[in-house]
Amino acid sequence: MNQIHSILNFLEQSFKHDRIYQNSNFICKFLFNGYRG
């Protein structure tokens, strides 16, 4: 039970990290396009 909980927690943390990475990547592209144009 505890192992399953830790695995779910790990998946949740990696999912949050992935969303943060996608958001920062989107912001970087947005700023880059703004500077270029």
N, C-alpha and C positions, 0 to 999 in steps of 0.2 A: 504494500500500500504506500509506504513512504517513498519507495523507489519510483513508483508511477507518478506520485505527486511531484517529485523533483524533476522528472522528465517533462511533465507538463509545464512546470515552472520555467525550465530551460527553453522550451519551445516558445513560451510566451515572451520571455526576455529577448530571444533572437528575433521574434516577429516585431517587437517594439523597435529593436535596433534597426531592422530592415526598413521599417516605416520612416524612422528618423533619417536614415541614409537616403531614401527616395525623396523625402521632402527637401533635404539640404541639396541634393543633386538637382532637383527642380528649381530651387531658388538660384543656384549657381548658373544654370542655363538661362534663367530669366534675366539675371543681372548681366550676363555676358551678351545676350541678344540686345539688351537695352543699351549697353555701352557701344556695341557695334553699330546699331541703328541710330 
